[in-house]
Each structure stands twice: as C-alpha cells, then as structure tokens.
Amino acid sequence: MDVILLERIAKLGQMGETVKVRDGFARNFLLPQGKALRANAANKARFESERATLEARNLERKSEAQKVADVLNGKSFIVVRSAGETGQLYGSVAARDVVEILSAEGFNIGRNQVELNTPIKAIGLHQVVIHLHAEVEISVELNVARSAEEAERQLKGESLTSADAIYGIDEDALRPEDFFDPEADIDGDDDR
C-alpha cells in the first residue's frame, strides 16, 4: 500500500514522502496513529494544504524533545538488583524498568521510546538509547549493582564479579593450607 508520511519515520522516510509499505503495517500502525495517509489524489491535496501546520507541529515537538534531551543526555541512574557472585542478575532490567526509573526522576518517557533489544541481565554499566523524537535520540547510563556502595565502586572502574570485589578476599593469594590442615589424618585412624 502506498502512503503519504505525515511525520519523519526512522528507516521509512521523511514527512511528505510517498512510500510503499506492507498493508498490515499501514492499517495497524501508520494510519491509526495518524502518522500517514493513504496515497490518493484527495489525500495529496489535503496534505499540501495542511503541510505548514504539520511542519510547525513537528518543529514544536522536536524543540520540546530537545529540551528534555539537554537535561537527560549523559545522565547516570543507579539500579539496585539482586545478583549472584558472578554478577548475573536474578531477574533482569527491561524497558519498563527504565521507564519507571526515569519517571521517578521526573521524566515522562514511554516504553516504546526506550531502545533495549534485550533485557539487561548482568551487573555493570550499561548504555541505553532513548528516542525522544524521530530526530532526537539520547543515551543514558544505567549503573546496575547489588547496592548503592557497589554502584559507587563500579563508577570508579572496579569490577564486582570476583570474590575479592564482593567479600574482600584475594582469590589468587589463597593456598590449599587455608582450607585444610595438611597434618590431618586422611583415613581416620591414628597412626602416630
């Protein structure tokens, strides 16, 4: 189906372009969301008459998104989750969690604006891309850790996936004598 785009859509085209898309994509997404019109003579004339209004509305949305981007871009947020010794999370951090974290800080972001293809399943510093507008995209850092203290240590560049980092034990310095007594009788009878 041929449609006329009413706004810029990533990987599809610019406002005013006539593009060919699959019927389901047009019927289920573009047309109901008001992002496109069917390409026919009446709709082309309608678009040309409303073009100035559409461009002004798009520019206004872009400037609002840019204001939010200036405040949010490059910020770091701490996410505290339970994790095992290897740094593997017992749950995960998904797009809805990112939205909740940002809304707690006062930012109104939709789940569809967060680009997180796979959930975060390990502690560490993770970059998450957020699409505020078709032409405005920013990146925020999520510091996923077991506690706020570990998050501070991660920011300094420390790795928290070893026993030394978690418990303060240097694994390389451990010797077999630290775990058992070499003088102990193995078979259980006293031969001394």
Backbone as CSV, one residue per row, in Angstrom:
resi,resn,N_x,N_y,N_z,CA_x,CA_y,CA_z,C_x,C_y,C_z
1,MET,0.848,-1.170,0.000,0.000,0.000,0.000,0.897,1.237,0.000
2,ASP,0.541,2.218,-0.801,1.263,3.481,-0.844,0.631,4.441,0.153
3,VAL,1.500,5.097,0.975,1.022,6.066,1.968,1.857,7.334,1.880
4,ILE,1.261,8.432,2.337,1.961,9.716,2.441,2.303,9.897,3.915
5,LEU,3.574,10.058,4.219,4.004,10.198,5.609,3.692,11.600,6.137
6,LEU,3.088,11.662,7.305,2.755,12.936,7.939,3.833,13.382,8.921
7,GLU,4.825,12.519,9.169,5.973,12.862,10.014,7.133,11.969,9.612
8,ARG,8.326,12.327,10.065,9.505,11.520,9.751,9.415,10.223,10.531
9,ILE,9.667,9.121,9.846,9.671,7.814,10.486,10.997,7.149,10.147
10,ALA,11.713,6.740,11.182,13.038,6.147,11.004,12.963,4.936,10.085
11,LYS,13.920,4.827,9.206,14.069,3.720,8.259,12.918,3.621,7.264
12,LEU,12.104,4.691,7.172,10.986,4.664,6.229,11.008,5.890,5.332
13,GLY,11.089,7.091,5.904,11.135,8.282,5.068,10.838,9.551,5.824
14,GLN,10.889,10.664,5.084,10.660,11.992,5.636,9.200,12.397,5.477
15,MET,8.804,13.459,6.143,7.458,13.985,6.049,7.162,14.373,4.590
16,GLY,6.002,13.987,4.121,5.575,14.350,2.773,5.937,13.335,1.708
17,GLU,6.801,12.399,2.002,7.184,11.391,1.018,6.078,10.362,0.857
18,THR,5.939,9.854,-0.360,5.019,8.754,-0.629,5.857,7.488,-0.655
19,VAL,5.554,6.563,0.249,6.331,5.326,0.351,5.402,4.125,0.261
20,LYS,5.977,3.018,-0.155,5.223,1.770,-0.243,5.542,0.942,0.998
21,VAL,4.490,0.563,1.724,4.655,-0.247,2.932,3.706,-1.430,2.845
22,ARG,3.914,-2.389,3.719,3.012,-3.543,3.755,1.642,-3.107,4.262
23,ASP,0.625,-3.764,3.783,-0.753,-3.400,4.120,-0.997,-3.424,5.626
24,GLY,-0.536,-4.459,6.310,-0.759,-4.578,7.750,-0.089,-3.470,8.530
25,PHE,1.125,-3.090,8.139,1.842,-2.013,8.817,1.079,-0.698,8.665
26,ALA,0.547,-0.478,7.480,-0.224,0.747,7.238,-1.536,0.721,8.014
27,ARG,-2.288,-0.366,7.904,-3.608,-0.444,8.547,-3.532,-0.495,10.065
28,ASN,-2.529,-1.185,10.603,-2.462,-1.402,12.048,-1.637,-0.373,12.806
29,PHE,-0.733,0.330,12.120,0.130,1.260,12.835,0.084,2.673,12.258
30,LEU,0.478,2.833,10.997,0.627,4.178,10.442,-0.683,4.955,10.374
31,LEU,-1.722,4.357,9.853,-3.000,5.066,9.698,-3.688,5.335,11.038
32,PRO,-3.839,4.343,11.939,-4.494,4.634,13.225,-3.727,5.635,14.095
33,GLN,-2.402,5.638,14.016,-1.586,6.546,14.827,-1.531,7.953,14.235
34,GLY,-2.069,8.132,13.040,-2.042,9.449,12.404,-0.680,9.808,11.857
35,LYS,0.112,8.806,11.535,1.450,9.049,11.022,1.481,9.075,9.502
36,ALA,0.392,8.656,8.855,0.354,8.604,7.393,-1.086,8.666,6.903
37,LEU,-1.209,8.961,5.609,-2.495,8.939,4.907,-2.349,8.032,3.696
38,ARG,-3.458,7.434,3.276,-3.408,6.649,2.036,-3.033,7.567,0.889
39,ALA,-2.222,7.063,-0.019,-1.767,7.888,-1.145,-2.831,7.879,-2.240
40,ASN,-3.626,8.942,-2.285,-4.564,9.160,-3.388,-4.612,10.660,-3.643
41,ALA,-5.290,11.060,-4.697,-5.292,12.473,-5.104,-5.890,13.365,-4.020
42,ALA,-6.983,12.939,-3.389,-7.633,13.767,-2.372,-6.717,13.958,-1.161
43,ASN,-6.051,12.897,-0.730,-5.157,12.996,0.428,-3.894,13.792,0.105
44,LYS,-3.411,13.724,-1.144,-2.250,14.540,-1.533,-2.602,16.022,-1.451
45,ALA,-3.783,16.372,-1.908,-4.221,17.765,-1.839,-4.409,18.183,-0.375
46,ARG,-4.964,17.297,0.434,-5.156,17.581,1.856,-3.816,17.806,2.549
47,PHE,-2.828,16.943,2.233,-1.511,17.079,2.843,-0.878,18.416,2.470
48,GLU,-0.956,18.789,1.193,-0.352,20.045,0.751,-1.001,21.244,1.432
49,SER,-2.306,21.162,1.690,-2.972,22.278,2.362,-2.611,22.343,3.849
50,GLU,-2.326,21.203,4.459,-2.000,21.146,5.885,-0.497,21.083,6.159
51,ARG,0.313,21.138,5.134,1.756,20.953,5.274,2.367,21.944,6.282
52,ALA,2.028,23.202,6.203,2.607,24.208,7.096,2.253,23.910,8.551
53,THR,1.016,23.507,8.801,0.590,23.172,10.164,1.346,21.952,10.671
54,LEU,1.487,20.930,9.824,2.193,19.709,10.218,3.667,19.997,10.515
55,GLU,4.295,20.816,9.675,5.702,21.147,9.899,5.884,21.956,11.177
56,ALA,4.951,22.862,11.452,5.035,23.653,12.688,4.864,22.756,13.912
57,ARG,3.909,21.819,13.853,3.683,20.903,14.970,4.899,20.004,15.186
58,ASN,5.495,19.550,14.070,6.688,18.707,14.164,7.847,19.483,14.779
59,LEU,8.014,20.741,14.378,9.087,21.566,14.918,8.883,21.816,16.410
60,GLU,7.634,22.016,16.823,7.330,22.227,18.239,7.649,20.976,19.057
61,ARG,7.243,19.808,18.558,7.542,18.544,19.254,9.046,18.325,19.347
62,LYS,9.747,18.651,18.261,11.199,18.458,18.253,11.869,19.366,19.280
63,SER,11.421,20.628,19.391,12.035,21.545,20.352,11.755,21.102,21.788
64,GLU,10.542,20.568,22.048,10.237,20.037,23.383,11.121,18.839,23.699
65,ALA,11.289,17.959,22.718,12.140,16.788,22.912,13.589,17.210,23.125
66,GLN,14.023,18.247,22.435,15.406,18.712,22.576,15.650,19.286,23.970
67,LYS,14.641,19.957,24.551,14.773,20.474,25.913,14.977,19.330,26.902
68,VAL,14.183,18.271,26.751,14.320,17.100,27.622,15.676,16.440,27.389
69,ALA,16.091,16.379,26.126,17.373,15.750,25.796,18.545,16.499,26.423
70,ASP,18.472,17.832,26.443,19.561,18.613,27.031,19.721,18.309,28.515
71,VAL,18.613,18.047,29.198,18.665,17.743,30.628,19.077,16.289,30.868
72,LEU,18.572,15.383,30.051,18.707,13.947,30.296,19.962,13.324,29.695
73,ASN,20.490,13.897,28.632,21.599,13.288,27.903,22.832,13.095,28.777
74,GLY,23.339,11.858,28.793,24.560,11.542,29.527,24.368,11.308,31.015
75,LYS,23.144,11.406,31.515,22.912,11.177,32.943,23.116,9.711,33.283
76,SER,23.414,9.465,34.545,23.610,8.106,35.034,22.585,7.825,36.129
77,PHE,21.994,6.646,36.086,20.995,6.240,37.068,21.441,4.928,37.707
78,ILE,21.273,4.830,39.030,21.653,3.624,39.761,20.438,2.711,39.864
79,VAL,20.635,1.434,39.515,19.585,0.428,39.602,20.094,-0.666,40.536
80,VAL,19.418,-0.872,41.655,19.832,-1.884,42.627,19.004,-3.141,42.395
81,ARG,19.694,-4.259,42.140,19.042,-5.546,41.898,19.833,-6.650,42.592
82,SER,19.165,-7.751,42.904,19.839,-8.913,43.486,20.602,-9.636,42.384
83,ALA,21.806,-10.092,42.730,22.637,-10.774,41.745,23.512,-11.806,42.434
84,GLY,23.958,-12.782,41.661,24.856,-13.809,42.169,26.289,-13.313,42.210
85,GLU,27.183,-14.187,42.646,28.591,-13.819,42.779,29.254,-13.493,41.451
86,THR,28.781,-14.102,40.374,29.382,-13.867,39.069,28.858,-12.598,38.417
87,GLY,27.905,-11.928,39.062,27.357,-10.705,38.504,26.090,-10.913,37.705
88,GLN,25.624,-12.148,37.638,24.399,-12.470,36.917,23.197,-12.061,37.766
89,LEU,22.299,-11.261,37.200,21.116,-10.821,37.935,20.145,-11.979,38.124
90,TYR,19.433,-11.979,39.243,18.404,-12.994,39.468,17.166,-12.680,38.639
91,GLY,16.962,-11.437,38.290,15.884,-11.025,37.396,16.527,-10.376,36.185
92,SER,15.942,-9.290,35.726,16.530,-8.527,34.641,16.029,-7.088,34.725
93,VAL,16.646,-6.227,33.951,16.213,-4.841,33.843,15.696,-4.669,32.423
94,ALA,14.385,-4.462,32.284,13.749,-4.345,30.976,13.372,-2.891,30.703
95,ALA,12.783,-2.651,29.546,12.396,-1.291,29.149,11.419,-0.675,30.143
96,ARG,10.501,-1.471,30.683,9.533,-0.920,31.638,10.233,-0.473,32.915
97,ASP,11.306,-1.154,33.313,12.081,-0.737,34.483,12.786,0.596,34.220
98,VAL,13.294,0.764,32.999,13.957,2.020,32.631,12.942,3.166,32.690
99,VAL,11.717,2.919,32.208,10.664,3.938,32.245,10.332,4.307,33.687
100,GLU,10.239,3.310,34.577,9.949,3.575,35.991,11.062,4.392,36.651
101,ILE,12.309,4.080,36.337,13.450,4.804,36.902,13.422,6.258,36.445
102,LEU,13.164,6.477,35.156,13.124,7.838,34.628,11.923,8.615,35.158
103,SER,10.785,7.948,35.328,9.605,8.648,35.849,9.807,9.021,37.325
104,ALA,10.554,8.211,38.066,10.869,8.542,39.457,11.739,9.800,39.534
105,GLU,12.507,10.052,38.480,13.350,11.249,38.422,12.613,12.435,37.802
106,GLY,11.360,12.218,37.377,10.554,13.311,36.850,10.506,13.414,35.336
107,PHE,10.963,12.389,34.630,10.933,12.401,33.168,9.796,11.503,32.686
108,ASN,8.989,12.013,31.751,7.860,11.258,31.225,8.270,10.636,29.889
109,ILE,8.690,9.391,29.937,9.167,8.663,28.764,8.281,7.437,28.581
110,GLY,7.928,7.134,27.328,7.122,5.943,27.034,8.004,4.730,26.832
111,ARG,7.428,3.555,27.044,8.185,2.313,26.902,8.667,2.113,25.469
112,ASN,7.884,2.578,24.502,8.281,2.413,23.103,9.420,3.353,22.712
113,GLN,9.763,4.318,23.560,10.862,5.231,23.276,12.207,4.679,23.746
114,VAL,12.183,3.648,24.580,13.415,3.052,25.106,13.873,1.960,24.156
115,GLU,15.104,2.098,23.661,15.655,1.092,22.746,16.504,0.111,23.551
116,LEU,15.875,-0.983,23.935,16.548,-2.019,24.710,16.141,-3.345,24.083
117,ASN,16.944,-3.810,23.133,16.575,-5.007,22.371,16.503,-6.251,23.234
118,THR,17.433,-6.377,24.174,17.398,-7.496,25.105,17.515,-6.944,26.514
119,PRO,16.837,-7.549,27.472,16.925,-7.050,28.852,18.347,-7.153,29.394
120,ILE,18.673,-6.294,30.340,19.987,-6.312,30.991,19.957,-7.405,32.041
121,LYS,20.922,-8.349,31.983,20.919,-9.489,32.882,22.187,-9.619,33.703
122,ALA,23.026,-8.568,33.704,24.269,-8.620,34.473,24.538,-7.256,35.094
123,ILE,25.250,-7.273,36.229,25.606,-6.003,36.850,26.647,-5.318,35.982
124,GLY,26.775,-4.018,36.149,27.749,-3.250,35.383,27.153,-1.956,34.888
125,LEU,27.918,-1.257,34.058,27.480,-0.005,33.463,26.941,-0.299,32.073
126,HIS,25.710,0.108,31.801,25.056,-0.175,30.524,24.526,1.117,29.918
127,GLN,24.765,1.307,28.617,24.246,2.462,27.891,22.892,2.096,27.281
128,VAL,21.898,2.954,27.487,20.561,2.727,26.944,20.194,3.935,26.088
129,VAL,19.763,3.667,24.845,19.380,4.730,23.920,17.889,5.010,24.076
130,ILE,17.543,6.305,24.108,16.146,6.720,24.242,15.813,7.644,23.082
131,HIS,14.726,7.317,22.352,14.258,8.119,21.219,13.162,9.058,21.707
132,LEU,13.502,10.316,21.890,12.533,11.300,22.367,11.667,11.833,21.228
133,HIS,12.217,11.822,20.028,11.532,12.302,18.826,12.198,11.589,17.666
134,ALA,11.566,11.621,16.512,12.149,10.935,15.357,13.541,11.465,15.030
135,GLU,13.825,12.718,15.391,15.118,13.313,15.075,15.974,13.592,16.313
136,VAL,15.475,13.224,17.504,16.213,13.464,18.752,16.373,12.143,19.492
137,GLU,17.633,11.735,19.657,17.937,10.475,20.334,19.086,10.724,21.304
138,ILE,18.958,10.174,22.510,19.984,10.387,23.530,20.388,9.051,24.138
139,SER,21.415,9.099,24.964,21.892,7.904,25.639,22.023,8.199,27.126
140,VAL,21.512,7.285,27.948,21.681,7.392,29.401,22.435,6.149,29.877
141,GLU,23.058,6.280,31.033,23.835,5.173,31.585,23.090,4.583,32.780
142,LEU,22.935,3.267,32.768,22.353,2.562,33.906,23.479,1.855,34.645
143,ASN,23.606,2.144,35.922,24.613,1.523,36.774,23.892,0.438,37.578
144,VAL,23.918,-0.788,37.077,23.226,-1.903,37.719,24.177,-2.542,38.715
145,ALA,23.757,-2.563,40.002,24.612,-3.092,41.063,23.757,-3.744,42.149
146,ARG,24.439,-4.439,43.071,23.737,-5.097,44.181,23.352,-4.106,45.277
147,SER,24.108,-3.006,45.398,23.836,-1.998,46.422,24.371,-0.653,45.935
148,ALA,24.008,0.404,46.649,24.472,1.745,46.281,25.992,1.855,46.440
149,GLU,26.551,1.159,47.455,28.003,1.190,47.646,28.725,0.534,46.468
150,GLU,28.180,-0.600,45.998,28.790,-1.260,44.848,28.667,-0.412,43.592
151,ALA,27.577,0.332,43.473,27.402,1.218,42.323,28.490,2.287,42.312
152,GLU,28.817,2.819,43.480,29.887,3.816,43.581,31.225,3.200,43.175
153,ARG,31.465,1.972,43.621,32.719,1.290,43.267,32.783,1.025,41.762
154,GLN,31.642,0.662,41.155,31.614,0.423,39.709,31.917,1.693,38.930
155,LEU,31.419,2.827,39.411,31.683,4.100,38.735,33.165,4.416,38.698
156,LYS,33.902,3.960,39.722,35.346,4.192,39.782,36.107,3.233,38.873
157,GLY,35.391,2.281,38.253,36.026,1.359,37.320,36.327,-0.006,37.896
158,GLU,35.867,-0.288,39.096,36.134,-1.558,39.746,35.194,-2.634,39.208
159,SER,35.710,-3.845,39.010,34.878,-4.972,38.588,34.344,-5.679,39.825
160,LEU,33.055,-5.959,39.834,32.434,-6.568,41.011,31.993,-8.008,40.758
161,THR,32.686,-8.704,39.897,32.292,-10.071,39.579,33.253,-11.108,40.147
162,SER,34.098,-10.734,41.116,35.010,-11.693,41.734,34.779,-11.709,43.238
163,ALA,35.288,-12.749,43.900,35.133,-12.864,45.351,35.855,-11.729,46.069
164,ASP,36.979,-11.296,45.519,37.712,-10.185,46.115,36.859,-8.928,46.150
165,ALA,36.168,-8.658,45.062,35.340,-7.453,44.984,34.146,-7.537,45.924
166,ILE,33.589,-8.730,46.055,32.384,-8.881,46.869,32.718,-9.009,48.344
167,TYR,33.647,-9.900,48.679,33.922,-10.224,50.083,35.236,-9.672,50.598
168,GLY,36.079,-9.116,49.723,37.375,-8.619,50.154,38.399,-9.736,50.266
169,ILE,38.181,-10.831,49.538,39.097,-11.977,49.577,39.896,-11.981,48.279
170,ASP,41.205,-12.074,48.400,42.050,-12.153,47.218,42.170,-13.620,46.820
171,GLU,41.490,-14.007,45.734,41.455,-15.413,45.313,42.830,-15.940,44.927
172,ASP,43.673,-15.083,44.340,44.997,-15.522,43.898,45.936,-15.804,45.070
173,ALA,45.695,-15.179,46.213,46.568,-15.355,47.372,46.182,-16.581,48.206
174,LEU,45.055,-17.196,47.907,44.621,-18.362,48.678,45.505,-19.561,48.366
175,ARG,45.834,-20.328,49.422,46.646,-21.537,49.274,45.830,-22.714,49.799
176,PRO,46.171,-23.934,49.433,45.427,-25.100,49.927,45.434,-25.198,51.451
177,GLU,46.509,-24.758,52.101,46.589,-24.834,53.550,45.520,-23.974,54.232
178,ASP,45.005,-22.992,53.511,43.969,-22.132,54.081,42.651,-22.878,54.253
179,PHE,42.476,-23.985,53.537,41.206,-24.706,53.578,41.250,-25.997,54.397
180,PHE,42.422,-26.626,54.500,42.510,-27.852,55.293,43.886,-27.951,55.937
181,ASP,43.963,-28.797,56.940,45.193,-28.988,57.690,45.992,-30.103,57.022
182,PRO,47.204,-29.823,56.499,47.987,-30.863,55.817,48.465,-31.957,56.783
183,GLU,48.469,-31.686,58.068,48.905,-32.657,59.062,47.775,-33.593,59.480
184,ALA,46.573,-33.312,59.058,45.420,-34.105,59.481,45.506,-35.510,58.868
185,ASP,44.993,-36.493,59.638,44.976,-37.877,59.188,43.837,-38.055,58.206
186,ILE,44.113,-38.589,57.030,43.122,-38.707,55.970,42.208,-39.907,56.189
187,ASP,42.727,-41.081,56.570,41.897,-42.281,56.651,41.134,-42.390,57.975
188,GLY,41.398,-41.562,58.922,40.609,-41.522,60.140,41.207,-42.271,61.311
189,ASP,42.203,-43.203,61.141,42.785,-43.892,62.295,44.070,-43.165,62.694
190,ASP,44.379,-43.198,63.969,45.555,-42.508,64.480,46.768,-43.399,64.337
191,ASP,47.631,-43.118,63.341,48.842,-43.907,63.113,50.037,-43.311,63.824
192,ARG,49.921,-42.285,64.523,51.064,-41.637,65.130,51.559,-42.350,66.292
